[in-house]
Amino acid sequence: MTSSTKTPGLARFNALDEAAARTALHEACASTAWGDALLAGRPFTTADALYAASDAATAELTAADLAEAMAGHPPIGRPKPGDPTSSREQRGMAGASAELKAEMLELNLAYQDKFGHVFLICATGRTGEQMRDAVKDRIDNTPEREREIVRAELGKINRIRLARLVDVVEED
């Protein structure tokens, strides 16, 4: 997911007008502050520079910014209808048993009750069981510890989505 060379997709992203670039970035991450930071960094000379800007912006998100970002993510096991991104990212839950889906729903609700937001994990490449085990492991965290884990997971998700954004732009 790293590229030290300038790609046609990155050049096209850099060339988007501000409104189109803002929309594309909002689809990757719902945080306005994150999107603003990346917009301010354009043009990016390499994909690595884009990812580094994303990492830096994610590290600077306030609690309110993190909440805004998390609001853009559906609960694990319940991707947004008609949203290919959340369906693709949560593919590991697609074939899960009814029992696992029910357990995940219960765990999601308990997590949300405790922390006040959805359980956020970089679900790409994870099985339903791995996601269940992760929420079980994390539910006993302090809010402060969990916020830092959420920030790290959000950073991973943002990088994957930015890589896809550049790839998608390349295909246009």
Secondary structure by P-SEA (a helix, b strand, c coil): cccccccaaaaaaaaccaaaaaaaaaaacccaaaaaaaaaacccccaaaaaaaaaaaaaaccaaaaaaaaaacccccccccccaaaaaaacccccccaaaaaaaaaaaaaaaaacccccccccccccaaaaaaaaaacccccaaaaaaaaaaaaaaaaaaaaaaaaaaaaac
